[in-house]
């Protein structure tokens, strides 16, 4: 069996390598999570869009590169960027979740208005889904929108809203028909975070930063034209977004970059009398993680191949969030263990490695095992939707 790349893909790899060699000095420095993209990050995104290393398969009329889907070229881009240690294209809530939702469910006007500036990093989005009493049971949301003339008037609260303190826009679930069953009567709205009546209260996490927020709505007026899909059918649109969210949180290319950083750390960091990579226990853990990473990458390629054929990914699309988030946290945990006594440092210390990135990311990634649907919820989804097992019995109500 010949597993080598053919001439077309070898030439493409050479093009990617040449781009990195020419532009790597322009690559932005890493930013902590919970911050708005820097001017350097946005300029880098523009360069990637121009050369087809960002938004590669999104049509040109919406600001993408317009290339045909090719899982091998996607993999080559990820491999070369990870190997060179330069940042890939921006992802995040707007690019990875809203853009594909608008391509699938939005109107032509919405696509023309929002996709291109979102891809360029000029418009930053947050997600108004979870509420204090509607987390895993999202359909129980109570934020209401009533009709007043040509507008919806929104009252209620959202919580765990990532990036709301610096976002320009929000895509938000509200209940527009309160008398209907909970999975009906929900609408999916697009609104500006500068709209009067919106109050954002940051929530500091165990990373020490305010990455999440509470968002309060008091008589917030949003034009009825800002709805995605039909009124009362927002649950359908919301599930399309959740599908893309799971793919974002379980991105194998992002995990590959983290693993490459871990392997480099273990080759450089001293533990006792040698390098961390020479410690049998640490090296064995590294090899186990690499095996899981390879399985995750091949599943990702299988999903991309199905998408290129216009097919659904099946159960492969359901497992990526669960596997990816757990694997990312285990990679960070091994990095901290490989640092030995330096691994317990945090915040301000002259002995920190990588400015404390591993410690911060480890705690943030632990939260992602819960965020975007807990591991337990993901297992229910896999069993019920992917394997056809009976639905989890509900607790009897009083």
N, C-alpha and C positions, 0 to 999 in steps of 0.2 A: 504494500500500500504506500503510495507516494503522498506524504503529508507536507511537502514543501509548497511554498507559494508559487504561483505561475508568474510569467513575465509581467503581466499587467499589475499584479499586486506588489511585485518586487519593485517595479518602477514607482508605484504609488508610495511605498515605504521610503524610497530615496527622496521623493518630493517632500514628505513629512520631515525627514531628517534635515534636509536643506533649509526648510522653513525654520525649524527650531534653531539651527546653527546661526541663521541670519538674524532672528528676532529674539533670542533668549535674553538679551540684555534689556529688553523692554518688558519682560515678565514681571508682574506685580509681586510684592512681598505678601506672604500669607497674612490674612486678617482674622482676628478672633470672631467666633460666631456671635450673632446678635448685633452686627454692625452693618451699616450701609456700605455697598461697594465703593471703593476708592476711585478717584479719577484714573489712576493707573490701571485698575482692574477693568474699568469700562473701556479704556483705550485698547487693552489687550483683547477684550471681547470683540471689539470692532475688527481687529486684525484677523482673529479666528473666523469671524463671519465672512470676511472678504475671501479667505482662502479655502473655505469649506470645512473647517475644523470645528465649527459650531453651527447648530441648526442645519446640519448637512442635508437632510431630506425634506425640510420644510420648503414649500413652494416659494419661488422668488418674489411673487407678487405680495407675499406677506413678510418679506424681509429675510427669508432663509436663503440657502445656497442653491436649492433646487436639484440636488443630485438624486439619482435613483438609489433605493435602499441596497446596501451591500454590507452584510455582517462582517466580512473579512476586512474591509477597509475601516469599518468602525473599530474593530479589534486592533488593527495596525496603529491607528491614531492613538488609542489608549495605551498600547505597548510603548510607543516611542515617547509619548509625553511622560509616562511614568518612568521610563528608563533615564530620560534626560533630567527628571526632577523639576519640570516646569509645570505651571498650573494649567489644567484643561479649561474648556469653556465653562462659563458661568452656568449654574443650574438653579436650584432654589424653587420657591413656591410659584412664582410667576412663570418662569421658563419651563419648568418640568411638569407643572400641574395644570395651570390655567391655559397655556398655549395649546397643548393637545386637546384640552376640553373644548376650547373655542373652535378648533379645527373640526372637531367631531359634532358639536352641538350648537355652536354659535351661528349667528347670522353673518352674511357677507359684510355688512357694515361693521359689526363687532370685530371681525377678523382684520379688516382694513384699519380700524382705529387702534387696536390694542396690540396685535401680535408683534409688529416690527419694533415699536419702541420698547416693548418688554424684552425682546431678544437682544436689543442693544444695551440693555441695562439702564435705560433712561427712566423707565417706570417700574417701581418696585411694588410688589403685591404682598398682602397678607391674607390669611384664610380665616373667615369668620364661621367656624363650625361649632366647636365644643362650647358647652355652657355648664354652669355649676351642677345642674341636674340632668345633663345630657352629654355624657362623654362616650363611653362604649355604646350606650343606647342612644345614639345620635338622633334618631327619629323622634325622641321625646322633647326636642327643643321647644322653647316657649317664647323666644323673641318674636314679637308680632309685628306685622306690617298691615296697616289699614289704608284704605283708599281715600284720598282727599284730592279731588279734581284729577289732574294728570299725574299725581305723585302717589308713591307709597310713603306712609309715615311710620317710622320704625321706632319701637320702644322695647328695651330688653338689655340683655348682657351676654357677652361672650367671654371666654376664659382660655388660657393657654394659647393666646394668639401670638405666634412667633412673628417678630419683626414689626408689630403694629406701631411701635414707637418711632420707626423711621420710614414706614411704608407710605407710598403715595395713594394706593388703591387697595380695596378689599373686595374679594368675592365672598358673598355672605348668604347663609341660609336663614330664611325667615318664614314664619307661619302666616300665610295669607288667608287660609280658610280654616279657622280653629274648630269648626264643627265636623270636619272630616276626620277619618282615621289617621293615626299619627304618621303613617308613611305617605299619606296624601295631604294635599293642602299646604305643601312646602314649596317655596319659590326661591330661585337662585338669582341674586342680584349683584350687580357691579356698582360700587360706590366709591367716591373720593373720601380719603381720610381727613380732608379739610372741611367736610360738610359740617355746618353748625349742628351742635347737639351731640357730637362724638367726644367722649372723654377716654383717654388712654392712661391706664395706671400700670407702670412696669412692675413685674414680679421678679425679684432676684432669686436665682437658682443656686444650687450648691457649687456651681462654677464660680460664684462671686459676681456674675454679671446678670443684668436684666435682659434675658433673651425672650422671655414670654411676657404676656401682658393680659390684664383685664381690659375689656372695652365695653363702655356703657353707652347706650343709645337713648337719647331723650328727645322725642319728637323730631327725629332725623328725616328729612324729606329727600326722597330719591325718585327721579322720574320713572314712570312705569316702563318707559322704553329701555331701561337699563336691565331688564330681565333677560336671562339666558334660558332658552327653551320656553315652554308654555307655563303660564301661571298654574300653580298647584302641582306641577310635575317636576319640581326641583330635586326630588329624591333621585330621579333617574339621572339628572345631570350631576348631582353630587356623587353618585356612585361611579360615574365616568372619571371624575376628578380623583376619587379615592383609589381607583385602579392605577392611575398615573402616579399617585403619591407612593403607593407600595413599590412601584418600579424605581422611583427616585431614591427612596430610603434603602433599597436593596441593590443599588447600582454596582455590578461587579467591577466595573472599571475604576470606580472610586475606591473600592476595597483593594484592588490591585495596587493602587498608588500607596495606600496605607501600608500594605505588606512590604512593598519595595523600601519604604522608609524604615520599617522595622528591621528588615534584613541588613540594611546599611548601618543602622544603629548597633546591631549585635556584632557586626564585623569591626566596629570602631571602639566600642565601649569596653573598658577593662572591668573584669570581675575577678576578685581575689588575685591570682597570679597570671591570669591570661585574659583573652578576649571572651566576651559573652558567648560568641558563637562556638567556642571550644568547650563550653560547659555541656556535658551530655544531656542533662535534664532540660536545659533551656533549648538546646538544638533539637531535641526530640519534639518539644512543643512547637517549635518553628516549623518542622517538617509536617506535623499533623495539620497545622493551620494552612500550609501551602497546599496540601492535598484537598482540603475543604475549599480553598480558594479556586483551585482548578475545576473542581466539580461545579462550583458556582459560576465560573466563567463559561463553561461549556453549556450549562443550562441557559445562561444569558444569550449565547450565540444561537441556541435552539429557538429561544423566544424571538430573537431578532429575525431569524430565518422565517418563522411562521408569520411574523408581521409583514415581511417583505412579500410574502405570497398572499397577503390579505386574509390570513387565517388567525384565529385566536390562539393564545399560547397554552390554553388548557391549564392543567394543574401547575405547570412550570411557572406561570405568571402569578400564582397564588403563594408560592413558597418564598419568593425572592425577599420580601420584607422581613419575614421571620428569620431566615437564614442569614441575610446580609447584616441586619442590625446586631444579631448575636455574635457573628464572626468579627465585625468591626470592633466590638467591645473586647473580645478576647485578644485581638491583635494589640490593642492599647494596653491591656492588662499585662501581656507578655513584655511589652516595651518597658513598663514600669518595673516589673520584676527584674528585667535585664539591667536596669540602672542601679539595682542594689539599694543602698541607703539613700542615694540621690533620688530615687523614685518617690520617696515620701515628701519631698520638698514641694512647695507651692508658693505662688505669688512672687515675692521679692527675695531672691537669694542669688549670690554670685555663682553658685554651683549648679544652677538650673541648666538643663540641656534643652535645646530648641525652644528657649524662652518659656518653658513650662507647658508646651503644647500637649505633650503626652498626658500629663496629669489632667489638664482641662478637658481634653477630648475624651478621656476615659470616663469622666463623670457625665459629660454631655451625651456620650453614646449609650451609657447606662439608661439615661432618660429616654432615648429613642427606642429602647426595647418596650417601653410603655407607650410613648407618643406615637401617633398615627395608627393606633389600634394595638392594644397590648399583645404580648406573645400568646396569651391564652385565647384572645379573640381571634388572632391569626390562625391558631390551630383549629378552632371551630370552623372558620371559613374553609380551610383546607379540607377538613373532614367532610363537611356538609356539601360544599359546592364542588370540590374537586374529586372526592372519593365516593360521594353519594350516600354517606352514612346518615342515620336518623338525626334529626335536629335535636339540639340540647334541650332537655325538658326544662320548662320554666317553673320557677317557684310559685306555689299556689298563693293567691292573694287572699287577704283576710275578708 
